[in-house]
Amino acid sequence: MRTSRKNIMMKLLIAVTLFSTVHSSHAEDFTKPDELVLKSEAVFKSFMTDPNMDWFRNNIGNAKGIFIVPQMIRGGLIIGGSGGSGILLGQDYKTGNWSYPAFYTMGSVSFGLQIGADVSEIILMVMTNKGMEAMLSTEFKLGGDVALAAGPVGASAKAQTADVLAYGRSKGAFGGISVEGAVIKPRYKMNNSFYGKEVSVVDILINQTVSNPQADNLRSVLPVRKRNAKSLGQ
């Protein structure tokens, strides 16, 4: 009985230690917002030029928002954790203008027997008003508060109906990456730092009342909505 209890306590201790390690490893993954913007731009460009991403290229301009996490770290031993920092840009459907970026964290924890760690690149296409409204909240869970589906990959790919379409790439390959249950929260301090004043995600993404030239290159490569294109939830 004592041995069993001791083993349980040891497992809990290891789990807590690993959980702290995973979160500390991604909490400071990009300490400067301009670094996160530059890395996100590089990841987006690489997705756009990937031969398997025809559907993505043809439809990204119809998204209400795009969320880019250039470095999603996942590790596990008894407990698995994943997390990273990302940026969200929203598109004004009347003007076609993309907003400047708002900064967020994305993380999740799952229990199970898993060993090892990897790094993934994540892009979420926000397709509906409901999806964008969730992104404007203080915290929400993918697959819980909004409908989530895997982004279509390949020449004959077809999209599912969902608030958010998720793309994940690890070691250059798409697929096998789940963000179901991941929690997304704004990084208020980073937003304030990037724009030099206190701002809300609504100011950045919807009202589009703030700007920073460090994100101009990224905005310039984002396709705009096609005329007469229909969007889910509009």
C-alpha positions as CSV (number, residue, x, y, z in Angstrom):
1,M,0.0,0.0,0.0
2,R,2.8,2.4,0.9
3,T,4.7,1.5,-2.2
4,S,1.7,2.1,-4.4
5,R,1.0,5.5,-2.7
6,K,4.7,6.4,-3.1
7,N,4.6,5.6,-6.8
8,I,1.5,7.8,-7.3
9,M,3.2,10.7,-5.5
10,M,6.3,10.3,-7.6
11,K,4.3,10.3,-10.8
12,L,2.4,13.4,-9.7
13,L,5.7,15.1,-8.9
14,I,7.1,14.3,-12.3
15,A,3.9,15.5,-14.0
16,V,4.0,18.8,-12.2
17,T,7.7,19.3,-13.0
18,L,7.2,18.5,-16.7
19,F,4.1,20.7,-16.9
20,S,6.2,23.6,-15.5
21,T,9.0,22.8,-17.9
22,V,6.9,22.8,-21.0
23,H,5.1,26.0,-20.1
24,S,8.3,27.8,-19.2
25,S,9.9,26.7,-22.4
26,H,7.2,28.3,-24.6
27,A,6.3,31.2,-22.3
28,E,9.6,32.9,-23.4
29,D,9.8,31.4,-26.9
30,F,9.5,34.9,-28.4
31,T,10.3,37.6,-25.9
32,K,10.1,40.4,-28.5
33,P,7.0,40.9,-30.5
34,D,8.9,41.9,-33.7
35,E,10.7,38.6,-33.6
36,L,7.3,36.8,-33.5
37,V,6.0,38.8,-36.4
38,L,9.0,38.0,-38.6
39,K,8.9,34.3,-37.8
40,S,5.2,34.2,-38.4
41,E,5.7,35.9,-41.8
42,A,8.3,33.3,-42.7
43,V,6.0,30.4,-41.7
44,F,3.0,31.9,-43.7
45,K,5.1,32.3,-46.8
46,S,6.4,28.7,-46.6
47,F,2.8,27.4,-46.2
48,M,1.8,29.5,-49.3
49,T,4.5,28.0,-51.4
50,D,4.0,24.4,-50.3
51,P,2.7,22.2,-53.2
52,N,0.2,20.5,-51.0
53,M,-1.5,23.7,-50.0
54,D,-3.7,24.5,-53.0
55,W,-6.9,24.8,-51.0
56,F,-5.2,27.0,-48.5
57,R,-3.8,29.3,-51.1
58,N,-7.1,29.6,-52.9
59,N,-9.2,30.3,-49.8
60,I,-7.0,32.1,-47.3
61,G,-8.4,35.4,-48.7
62,N,-11.9,34.4,-47.7
63,A,-10.9,33.9,-44.0
64,K,-12.1,36.3,-41.4
65,G,-8.9,35.9,-39.5
66,I,-5.6,34.0,-39.6
67,F,-3.8,32.8,-36.5
68,I,-0.1,31.8,-36.9
69,V,1.9,30.0,-34.3
70,P,5.4,29.6,-35.7
71,Q,6.7,27.4,-32.9
72,M,4.3,25.1,-31.0
73,I,6.4,23.0,-28.5
74,R,5.0,19.7,-27.4
75,G,6.6,17.4,-24.8
76,G,5.5,14.5,-22.7
77,L,6.3,11.9,-20.1
78,I,3.1,10.8,-18.2
79,I,1.7,14.2,-18.8
80,G,1.9,15.9,-22.2
81,G,1.9,19.7,-22.7
82,S,2.1,21.9,-25.7
83,G,2.2,25.6,-26.2
84,G,3.5,28.6,-28.1
85,S,3.0,32.2,-28.9
86,G,1.2,33.4,-32.0
87,I,-0.3,36.3,-33.8
88,L,-3.8,36.9,-35.2
89,L,-4.8,39.2,-38.0
90,G,-8.4,40.0,-38.9
91,Q,-9.8,40.9,-42.3
92,D,-12.3,43.8,-42.7
93,Y,-14.8,42.3,-45.2
94,K,-16.0,45.7,-46.4
95,T,-12.6,47.0,-47.3
96,G,-10.6,43.8,-47.6
97,N,-7.9,45.3,-45.4
98,W,-6.1,43.0,-43.0
99,S,-5.5,44.3,-39.5
100,Y,-2.1,44.6,-37.8
101,P,-1.4,41.6,-35.5
102,A,-2.7,40.9,-32.1
103,F,-0.5,38.6,-29.9
104,Y,-1.8,35.5,-28.2
105,T,-0.7,32.3,-26.4
106,M,-1.9,28.8,-27.3
107,G,-1.5,25.9,-25.0
108,S,-2.9,22.6,-23.8
109,V,-2.3,19.8,-21.4
110,S,-3.1,16.1,-22.0
111,F,-2.5,13.1,-19.7
112,G,-1.2,9.8,-21.1
113,L,1.9,7.7,-21.6
114,Q,4.0,9.7,-24.1
115,I,7.7,10.2,-24.5
116,G,9.6,12.8,-26.5
117,A,9.1,16.3,-27.7
118,D,8.6,18.0,-31.0
119,V,8.1,21.4,-32.5
120,S,5.3,22.2,-34.9
121,E,4.1,25.2,-37.0
122,I,0.4,25.9,-36.7
123,I,-1.9,28.1,-38.8
124,L,-5.6,28.5,-38.0
125,M,-8.0,29.9,-40.5
126,V,-10.9,31.6,-38.7
127,M,-13.9,31.1,-41.1
128,T,-16.9,32.4,-39.2
129,N,-18.1,35.4,-37.1
130,K,-18.4,33.0,-34.2
131,G,-14.8,32.0,-34.6
132,M,-13.7,35.6,-34.6
133,E,-15.9,36.5,-31.6
134,A,-14.2,33.7,-29.7
135,M,-10.8,35.1,-30.5
136,L,-11.8,38.5,-29.1
137,S,-12.6,36.9,-25.7
138,T,-10.3,36.7,-22.7
139,E,-9.9,32.9,-23.2
140,F,-11.5,30.1,-25.2
141,K,-11.0,26.5,-26.1
142,L,-10.7,25.1,-29.6
143,G,-13.3,22.4,-30.2
144,G,-15.2,23.4,-27.1
145,D,-16.3,27.0,-27.6
146,V,-15.9,26.8,-31.4
147,A,-16.2,24.1,-34.0
148,L,-12.8,22.9,-35.2
149,A,-11.8,20.8,-38.3
150,A,-8.6,19.9,-39.9
151,G,-7.6,22.1,-42.8
152,P,-7.8,20.3,-46.2
153,V,-4.4,19.3,-47.7
154,G,-3.7,18.0,-51.2
155,A,-4.9,18.6,-54.7
156,S,-8.4,17.1,-54.2
157,A,-8.9,18.5,-50.7
158,K,-12.3,19.7,-49.6
159,A,-13.0,21.7,-46.5
160,Q,-15.4,20.7,-43.7
161,T,-17.9,23.2,-42.3
162,A,-16.3,24.6,-39.1
163,D,-15.6,27.9,-37.3
164,V,-11.9,27.2,-37.4
165,L,-9.8,25.2,-39.8
166,A,-6.5,24.0,-38.4
167,Y,-3.2,23.3,-40.2
168,G,-0.2,21.8,-38.5
169,R,3.2,20.9,-39.9
170,S,6.0,19.2,-38.1
171,K,9.4,18.4,-39.6
172,G,8.1,19.6,-43.0
173,A,5.1,17.2,-43.1
174,F,1.4,18.0,-42.6
175,G,-1.0,16.0,-40.6
176,G,-1.0,14.1,-37.3
177,I,-1.1,17.3,-35.2
178,S,-4.1,17.9,-33.0
179,V,-5.0,21.2,-31.5
180,E,-8.4,20.0,-30.1
181,G,-8.8,21.4,-26.6
182,A,-6.1,24.0,-26.9
183,V,-6.7,27.2,-25.0
184,I,-6.0,30.5,-26.6
185,K,-5.5,33.7,-24.7
186,P,-4.4,37.3,-25.6
187,R,-1.0,38.5,-24.6
188,Y,-2.0,41.9,-23.3
189,K,1.5,43.1,-22.3
190,M,3.0,42.1,-25.7
191,N,0.1,43.9,-27.5
192,N,0.8,47.1,-25.5
193,S,4.5,46.8,-26.0
194,F,4.2,46.4,-29.8
195,Y,1.9,49.4,-30.2
196,G,3.4,51.6,-27.6
197,K,0.2,52.1,-25.6
198,E,-2.6,50.2,-24.0
199,V,-4.7,48.6,-26.6
200,S,-7.5,45.9,-26.8
201,V,-7.7,43.1,-29.3
202,V,-10.9,44.8,-30.6
203,D,-8.9,48.0,-31.3
204,I,-6.4,45.9,-33.2
205,L,-8.5,43.4,-35.1
206,I,-11.9,44.9,-35.6
207,N,-11.6,48.7,-35.3
208,Q,-8.1,48.6,-36.9
209,T,-7.2,51.8,-35.1
210,V,-3.5,50.9,-34.4
211,S,-0.6,50.2,-36.6
212,N,3.1,49.3,-36.5
213,P,5.3,49.3,-39.7
214,Q,7.1,46.2,-38.4
215,A,4.1,44.2,-39.6
216,D,3.7,45.8,-43.0
217,N,5.5,43.1,-44.9
218,L,3.3,40.4,-43.4
219,R,0.1,42.3,-44.1
220,S,1.2,42.8,-47.7
221,V,1.5,39.1,-48.5
222,L,-2.0,38.2,-47.1
223,P,-4.5,37.7,-49.9
224,V,-7.7,39.6,-49.7
225,R,-11.3,38.3,-50.0
226,K,-12.4,37.5,-53.5
227,R,-15.5,39.4,-54.8
228,N,-18.8,37.5,-54.5
229,A,-17.0,34.8,-52.3
230,K,-19.2,33.3,-49.6
231,S,-18.0,32.8,-46.1
232,L,-19.4,30.6,-43.4
233,G,-21.2,32.4,-40.6
234,Q,-21.5,35.7,-42.5
